[in-house]
Every structure is written in C-alpha cells, then in structure tokens.
Amino acid sequence: MGLFMMLATNIIALALITVVMIQGQTSAGLGSVFGGSDIYRTRRGMEKTLFNITFILAGLFFVLSLITVAFE
C-alpha cells in the first residue's frame, strides 16, 4: 500500500510540475504589486482550464501526501 501511495504521489507531482511549466507568463505576478498593470483580467479558455487543473492536482498531491505519511 505504501509503495502504491508513493508512486501515485510522484506521478501527481510530475503532472503538477508539467502543468505549471505549460502555463504562460502573466503580468499578474509580484511585479503588478509595485506599479504593474491595473487592468482586471479574467481567465478564459485554455488558461482557465490549466488554472483549474493546477488547483486539482495540488489538492490531490496534498491529500495523497497526508495519507502516505499517516499510513507509514
């Protein structure tokens, strides 16, 4: 069971890294805090899908990590 959980956690981690790397650069980062763009922009299409997949994978990674630690 522990080996399966570690394998699943590693697969989710690789998928999360891939999805984050695919996402493009936006101006809504830390630079916008110091005088960057003040335009409110909504996510649409593929950008919104990648954003949602990132949150889902991050949640799965967190839950699998907690379960793995709890059962070891």
KEVEXVEX-144418 format. One record per atom (N, C-alpha, C): residue in three letters; x, y, z. Coordinates in steps of 0.2 Angstrom, whole numbers, padded with zeros to 4 digits, always signed. Atoms other than C-alpha are relative to their C-alpha. Example, Ala and Ser with C-alpha at 12.3 -4.5 7.8 and 13.67 -1.06 7.14 Angstrom:
% residues 2
Ala+0004-0006+0000 Ala+0062-0022+0039 Ala+0004+0006+0000 Ser-0004-0006-0001 Ser+0068-0005+0036 Ser-0004+0005+0003 
This chain:
% residues 72
Met+0004-0006+0000 Met+0000+0000+0000 Met+0004+0006+0000 Gly-0004-0006+0000 Gly+0014+0012+0004 Gly+0004+0001-0006 Leu-0003-0001+0006 Leu+0023+0009-0012 Leu-0005+0003-0005 Phe+0005-0002+0005 Phe+0007+0012-0022 Phe-0001+0008+0002 Met+0001-0007-0002 Met+0004+0029-0012 Met+0006+0004-0002 Met-0006-0003+0002 Met+0022+0034-0015 Met+0000+0001-0008 Leu+0000+0000+0007 Leu+0021+0030-0034 Leu-0006+0005-0002 Ala+0005-0005+0002 Ala+0004+0040-0035 Ala+0002+0007+0001 Thr-0002-0007-0002 Thr+0011+0055-0026 Thr+0006+0002-0005 Asn-0005-0002+0005 Asn+0026+0055-0038 Asn-0003+0002-0007 Ile+0003-0001+0006 Ile+0015+0054-0053 Ile-0004+0007+0000 Ile+0004-0006-0001 Ile+0004+0068-0047 Ile+0005+0006+0000 Ala-0005-0005+0000 Ala+0020+0078-0043 Ala+0002+0002-0007 Leu-0002-0001+0007 Leu+0026+0076-0061 Leu-0005+0004-0004 Ala+0006-0003+0004 Ala+0009+0081-0068 Ala+0000+0007+0002 Leu+0000-0007-0003 Leu+0009+0096-0057 Leu+0005+0005-0003 Ile-0006-0004+0002 Ile+0026+0102-0062 Ile-0001+0001-0008 Thr+0001-0001+0007 Thr+0021+0099-0081 Thr-0005+0006-0001 Val+0005-0005+0001 Val+0005+0109-0079 Val+0002+0007+0001 Val-0003-0007-0002 Val+0014+0124-0070 Val+0005+0002-0006 Met-0005-0002+0005 Met+0028+0124-0083 Met-0004+0002-0007 Ile+0003-0001+0006 Ile+0015+0124-0098 Ile-0003+0007+0001 Gln+0004-0007+0000 Gln+0006+0140-0091 Gln+0005+0005-0002 Gly-0004-0006+0002 Gly+0012+0156-0099 Gly+0001+0005+0005 Gln-0001-0005-0005 Gln+0019+0171-0091 Gln-0005+0005+0000 Thr+0005-0005+0000 Thr+0007+0184-0085 Thr+0002+0006+0004 Ser-0003-0006-0004 Ser+0009+0201-0078 Ser-0004+0001+0006 Ala+0004+0000-0006 Ala-0002+0197-0063 Ala+0004-0002+0006 Gly-0004+0002-0005 Gly+0013+0192-0053 Gly+0002+0005+0005 Leu-0003-0005-0006 Leu+0023+0201-0039 Leu+0001+0007-0003 Gly-0002-0006+0003 Gly+0028+0214-0052 Gly-0006+0005+0000 Ser+0006-0005+0001 Ser+0010+0221-0053 Ser-0001+0003+0007 Val+0000-0003-0007 Val+0011+0225-0034 Val+0003+0006+0000 Phe-0004-0006+0000 Phe+0024+0238-0037 Phe-0001+0004-0007 Gly+0002-0005+0005 Gly+0015+0248-0051 Gly+0000-0004-0007 Gly+0001+0003+0006 Gly+0012+0235-0064 Gly-0007+0001-0003 Ser+0006-0001+0003 Ser-0004+0233-0074 Ser-0006+0000+0005 Asp+0006+0000-0005 Asp-0020+0238-0065 Asp-0006-0002-0003 Ile+0006+0003+0004 Ile-0032+0230-0078 Ile-0002-0007+0003 Tyr+0003+0007-0002 Tyr-0043+0216-0071 Tyr-0001-0004-0006 Arg+0001+0004+0005 Arg-0042+0202-0082 Arg-0002-0007+0002 Thr+0003+0006-0002 Thr-0052+0186-0082 Thr+0004-0006-0004 Arg-0003+0005+0004 Arg-0045+0169-0087 Arg-0006-0003-0004 Arg+0004+0003+0005 Arg-0053+0161-0102 Arg+0003-0006-0004 Gly-0002+0006+0004 Gly-0052+0145-0112 Gly+0006-0004+0003 Met-0005+0005-0002 Met-0036+0135-0111 Met+0004+0003+0007 Glu-0003-0003-0006 Glu-0029+0147-0097 Glu-0004-0002+0006 Lys+0005+0002-0006 Lys-0044+0144-0086 Lys+0001-0008+0001 Thr+0000+0007-0001 Thr-0043+0125-0089 Thr+0007-0002+0004 Leu-0007+0001-0004 Leu-0024+0125-0084 Leu+0000+0002+0007 Phe+0001-0002-0007 Phe-0028+0135-0069 Phe-0004-0005+0004 Asn+0004+0005-0004 Asn-0041+0123-0063 Asn+0003-0006+0001 Ile-0003+0006+0000 Ile-0031+0108-0067 Ile+0006+0001+0005 Thr-0005-0002-0005 Thr-0017+0116-0056 Thr-0002-0001+0007 Phe+0003+0000-0007 Phe-0028+0118-0041 Phe-0002-0008+0001 Ile+0002+0007-0001 Ile-0035+0100-0043 Ile+0006-0004+0001 Leu-0006+0004-0001 Leu-0018+0092-0045 Leu+0004+0002+0007 Ala-0003-0002-0006 Ala-0011+0102-0030 Ala-0004-0002+0006 Gly+0004+0003-0006 Gly-0026+0097-0019 Gly+0001-0008+0000 Leu-0001+0008+0000 Leu-0023+0078-0024 Leu+0007-0001+0003 Phe-0006+0001-0002 Phe-0005+0080-0021 Phe+0001+0001+0008 Phe+0000-0001-0008 Phe-0008+0087-0003 Phe-0004-0006+0003 Val+0004+0005-0003 Val-0021+0074+0001 Val+0004-0007+0000 Leu-0004+0007+0000 Leu-0010+0059-0005 Leu+0006+0001+0004 Ser-0006-0001-0004 Ser+0005+0066+0004 Ser-0002-0001+0007 Leu+0002+0001-0006 Leu-0005+0067+0020 Leu-0002-0008+0002 Ile+0002+0007-0001 Ile-0012+0049+0018 Ile+0006-0004+0000 Thr-0006+0004+0000 Thr+0005+0042+0014 Thr+0004+0001+0006 Val-0004-0001-0007 Val+0013+0050+0030 Val-0004-0003+0005 Ala+0004+0003-0005 Ala-0002+0044+0040 Ala+0000-0008+0000 Phe+0000+0007+0000 Phe-0001+0026+0035 Phe+0007-0003+0000 Glu-0006+0003-0001 Glu+0018+0024+0036 Glu+0002-0001+0007 
